[in-house]
């Protein structure tokens, strides 16, 4: 889960948190600013130390062993193999690669999974599909195949009921997927079938691969990085005209934690008969209820819901009042089957157990995050802080739940950009991608998510020196002490 990159100047003990041994981690520790850059530039001194990484970007050792074994069993010389969890995913990957390369590919069944067999020079293109779609084989699934003990079975009924209760959804309207991106991708697959010739619209700066899915599949996307002013008004008019296949947004967005006027977007979508897809991952259903505005809600359960960072999972949630409900219900019932789940059984079991204390975890996280925000807002070294209680609070209050707060995610920049790296290096919390863990987790977000497009990101208002913090359950004063130590170092 943590400490998967070591650094002579930054040991396990320096992190100030317990480092459990977890072979199914979905996060990775990049403890210094320079190690993040080294990771992005594939420097050997960093890459050679990686034992694991975020599964859509870094092939887990167990999954890699599965690929290699499958390759030995079904591939010919000059061919590579990518194993997918089901036939539909493998077929979609095949079409994705063939349409872009013209190469001839094939699929083979393999111990209950599906192997895409492709030429070596098309392997990276196949892995692009793996990353964008999120339709991945988990490490637990891979180990069960390698151990030849058979794939797990697990009754997800209680888990689905819990998720329905957390979000206030009707029975039968929550569907489980292999990852948050797989959930988003499934929604995009259905909506582009309903309007194949139309582009989608992305409102506000999104998580990187949500936009890449829209740009790489179907007719493409129109992107509006800031949902206010004249450009926002123009976008609303284009929605009203029925120009788009769907509107996608995150509430609030990541990493700037801003809100748009959802009532205006909802009105425009109704007028144009356009589905509105809202992702509530950043603050979670404990803090926000987006059902009054959404036709479909997506969530990454990898984050706050499980809290431990040791399982990949996503959810699609349907809104009964949506005019698209009937069509969507038919699609997702077919896509996920009777169980309403494409999540591997053992992963579902881990998610089921981890989600039981979700509500109890979120209240202290909200409180501690607001405390850190107040501290940063009053610190002389801080240039700007982003948090839902600051800029667009009035819009956030339209979706804020009765007992909820403003969430555990915040971002900030320092007045002196040159000191950002030293501050980050001395901040004694876990370091790496992802968020929503019960331990605090920091990263230089723009460097990690947009290293090859930093100027573009800054043109969208996202500084290359932005630091994002996911607040855990360590306690208010503990985090402030750690921040003071880091500020004292610069």
N, C-alpha and C positions, 0 to 999 in steps of 0.2 A: 504494500500500500504506500509506503514511504521509503526514503533512503535507498533508492535503487541506482543512484549514481553516487560514488564516493569522491571525496576531494580531500587531499592532504591537509588543507587549511580549514576544512569544515567537516568535523566528524559527526557521528551519530549523536554523541552527547551534546554537541553544540546546538542541535535542533531544539533541545529543551522539551521534547515530547517523547513518549514511548514509541518505539519502532517495532511493530509486530512483524512476525514472519508470515507473509501471506502470498502464496504462489498464484493467487487469482487477482492480484491488484489491477486496478484500472488507472491508477495515477503513478507518477514517477517523480522522484525528487531531483530537481536541478537547483542546487543550493546557492549558487552565485549567479550574478548577472553575466559573467563571462562564460559560465557553463551553459547558460541558455543560448548565447550566441554560438558557442561551440557546437551545441546540439543542432541548431538551425543550419550551420555551415558544415555539418557532418565531420567535424574534427575528430581525429582518431582518439585523442586523449579523453574525449567525452564518450563518443560512440562505443569505444571498446569497453567501457565500464558499465554500459547499460545492460542490466539483466532483464528488464521488462520495460513496458511503456504503455501509453494509451492504445488500446487494442485496434482501433481503426487506423492508426498511424504506424504502429510498431507491432510486428508479428510476435505474439507471445511464444516463448520457447516451446511450450507443449503444442501449440498450433503449428509452429514451424516443423516440429518433428512429424506431425501428422501429414503436412504437405510433403515432406521428404519421403515418408513411407509410402504414401499414396503415389507419388511420382515413380518410385521404384516398381510399384505394382502395376500401374496402368499406362505410364507414359513411354514414349519412344525417345531415342537420342535426339537432342535438340529441342525437346519439349519440356514445359514446366506445368505445374498443377496448382490450382487454387481451389480449395475445398469450401463449399458453401453448405449451409444448413438444410436446404431443401431444393427441390427441382425448379421451382419458380424462380428463385434467386439465381441459380446457375444459368437458366435459360436467358434471363434478363442480362446477366453479365456477358453471356455469349453474344447476344445481339449488340450490346454496347461496344464490344471490341470489334466485332465483324464490321459494323457500320463505319467505324473510324479507321480501320486498317485494311479491310478487304481480305484479311487472312481467313483461312478455313479452320474452325475450331470444332471440338466435339465434347460431349458430356458423358461421364460414366458414373454409375451408382457405386458407392463405396461405403460399406458398413453402415447403412442407414443415412448416409450423407450423399452429397453430389459433388463430383470432381469436374471442374472445368479444365480441359487439357488444351494448351495453347502454345504456339511457338515461343521460344525464349525471348525473342525481341519484342513480343507483345505482352510480356508478363507485367511490366510497369503499368500498362494501360488497363489490364485486368485488375491490378491492385488499386487503380484510381476508382474503379467501380466499387470495390470492397470498401474503400474509405468513404466515398460519397453516399452510398446506399445504406451503410451500416448493417447490411445483412451478413453478419459475421458469425463464424464458428467460435464459440467461447472456449476458454482454456479448460473448463470443466468438461465440456462436451468432447474436446480433443482427447483429454486424458482417459475418459471412459472408453473411447474408441481404441486408443492405443493399448489400454490394459485388457481389452477384449472381454470386459465384464458385461457388456451390453449397455445400451442407453437407458438412462433413468426414466421413470414415470413419476408424475407428481400431480395431485389434484389441486388446481389453482383456484378452486371455488372460494375458499376463505380469503385468499389474497385479493381476488377481484372484488369481493364484497367490501373488504377494507378500503380499497381504492375508490370504489363507488361512494362509500361513506365519507371519505376524506374530501372528495371534490363535490359531493352532493349530486351525483349522477344517478339516473334511473338504472334499475337492474338490467343488465345485458348490454349496457352502452359503453363499457370500458373494454379495450382490447390491448393485449400485451405483445410487445415486439422485442427483437433482439437487442435494440439500442434506441436511444432517443432519435438518432438520425434515421433509423429504419422506420420509426413511427412517422417522422416527417416525410420520408420518401414514399411511404405507402399512401399518405394523403395526396401527395403530388401526383403519384401514378394515377389515382382515381380521378382527380380533378382535371388533369390534362386529357383524359379520355372523354370527359364530358364536353370539353372545348378544345379540341386538338390543335386548332389553328391560332389560338390566342396565347399571348404571353401572360405570365403572372406578374403581379406587382408586389415588391418587397418594400414595406414602409419601415423607416428607421434602420439604423446600423444594426445588422444581425450577426448571429454567430456565423462564422466564416462559411461552413459547409452548407448551411441552409440556402444561402445565395448560390453556391456552386451547384447544388442540385437543380435549382430553377434554371440556371444558365446552361447546364450540360445535358438536360433531358427535356424533351418537348420543344416548344417554340421559343424558349428563352424567357428572360425576365426584364422588367423595368425596375430600376432601383432608385428610391428617393431616400437619401441618408438622413434627412431632418424633416420631421412631420410638423411643420409650421410655416406660416408665411404664404407668399404667393404660389410657390411651387406645390405646397400642400393643397391649396385651394384648387389649383389646376388638376392635381391628381384626383381629388374628389370628383371633379367634373368628368374626368375620364372614366372613373369607376361608375358614375351614374349613367354614362353612355353605354355601358356594357362592354367596354374594350377588353377587359382582362378575364382570364380563366379563373383566377382566384386572387385574393389579397392575403399576404402573409405578414405577420408581425409578432414581435415578442413583447410581453407585458410584465415588467418594464424591459427595456432593451439592454443588451450586453455589449460593451462594458460601461456604458454611460448612464445606465439606470434611469433613463428618461421615459416619460409617458407621452402618448399622444391623446388627442380628444377622440376617444373611441365612439362617443355618441355620433359624431359627424361621420366617422368611417362607417358605422353601422347603417346610418341613414342612406349614405351613398350606395352601399352594397345592396340594400333593399331595393333602391330605385333602379339599379343596374342589373339586378338578379345575379349578383356575384358572390360566391362563398367567401366568408371571412375565416381565416385560420389563425388562431392565436396560440402562442406557446407561453405557458405559465411557469416554466422551469425556474427562472431566475429568483423569484420570491416564493414559489410553491403555492399549492392550493390552501395551505394554512393561512396565508396572508392575502391572497387575491382570489376573487371569484369572477371569472371572465365570461361565464355562461350567458349573462344577459346580452352580450355583444357578439358572441362567437357562433359560428355554425359547427366548427370542429375545434377541439382543444388538443394540443400535443404536449407531452411532458417527457423529460428525461428523468427516469426513476433512478438513474445512476447517481443523481445528486442528492438533494435533501431527503427524499423519501427513504432511501436505504441508509444514508448517513455514514457508512463505513468505507466507501470507495472500493468495495471488493466485488462488485457485480455490475455488468452492463445490462440495462433494460430501458424500455421506453413504453409509452402508452398513448393510444389514441382514444379520445373521449368524445362521444357524439352528444349533441344538444337536441333534446326531443322537440323543442319548439322550432327548430330550423326548417325552412321550406325544402331543404335538400335531404332531410333526415331519411326518408324512405330509400332513396338511391344510395346514400352512404351506408345505411344499415345493411342493405343487400350486399354491397361490395365487401364490407369488413366481415360480415358473417361468412362469406365465401373465402375471403383471404385468410382468415385465422381459423376457420373450421368451428366445430361444435364447442371446443374448449375455449374459444376466444383468445387463444394464446399461441404465439410463435416463439416464445421464450423457452430456452432449453429447461427441462424439468428441474435439474439440480440448481440452476441459476434462480429459477422461480422459488425454490425452497429457501435459498439464502435471502432473496428479496422479501419473502413472506416473513421470515424471522426478523430481519432488520427493520422492517417498516412498522413493527408493532409499537415502538416507542416514538414514532415520528412526531406526534402532537406534543409530547412532553419535551422533546428536544428543541422545538422551534421557539417556544416562548423565551427561554434564556438566551438563545441565539439572537433574537430580535433586540432584546434589551442590551446585550453586550455590543452589538453592531452600532446601535444608536449612540452608545457611550463612546465608542471609538470615533465615530463621525463628529460628535461634539468636541472631542479632544483635538482632532485634526483641524477642524474649522477655526479653532482658536490658537493654533500653533504658528509661530512666525515663519517657519521654514516651508510651510505648505502653500502652494499656489492655488489649487482648486480641489474640491471634493465633489464627487458625484454619488448621490444616494436618493432614493425615491422621496425622502422627506424634504428635499431641498428645492430643486428647480420647478418640477411639474407636480407638486403635491396635490393641487386641486383636481387634476385628472386622475391621479393615483387613488384618491379617496372615493372615486366612483366605482372602483373595483375592490377596494380594501374590505376584507371580511370584518365582521363585528368584533371578533377577539384577536384579530391579526395585527401585525405591525408592518415594518418596512423591509423586513428580510435581513439576511445575513451577508449580502454581497455589497461591496462598496469599492470605489476607485478613487485614486488621488494622484496628483503630481506635485513635485517640489518646485520652489521658486528657482532654485539653481539646478538645472538639468544635469550638470556635471557631477552632482552629489547623489543622484538617484541610485547609481550602482552601489556605491559604498553603503548607503542607507539600507538598500535591499539585502546586501550581503550580511549585514549585522542584525537584521531583524530575525529574532529567534522564534520563527514559526516554520512549519513545513513549507517546502517550496515545490511548485510544479503546476501542471495544468489541472483542469477540472475545478469543481467547487462543490459545496454542499456537504462536506464531511464534518464529522463531529469534532475534528481537530482543525484549527485555523490553517489556512492554506493560501500562500501568496504567490504571485507571479508577475513579471513584466509582460502584461497581457499582449500588447501590440507586437512585441518582439516574437512571442510564441505563435500567435495566430496569423500575423501578417508580415513576417520578416521579409518576404520577397515583394511586398507591395506597401512599404512603409509610407511613401509619399502619398499614395492613394488613400491610405487610412488617415493620415494627417489632414488630407483635403476633406475628409468626412468628419473632422473634429476630434479624431482619436490620436492623442499624442503618442509618439514612439517611446516616451519615457513614462507612460502611465503605469502605475502599479495597482493591481487588483487584489483585494483581500476578501477571502471567504472566512467569515468569523465562525469559530467553533464554540465548544462548551467549556473552555478553560476558565471562564469567569472574567468579569469586567476589569478588575484591578490588575489581574495577571497580564492581560493584553496591553494595558496602558503602561505597565512597567516595562514590557518588552519594547514597546514603541519608544519610550523615553531613552532606553539604552541605545537603540538604533540612532535616534536623533543626536544623542551625546557623541556618537562615533564620528559624526560629520562636522 
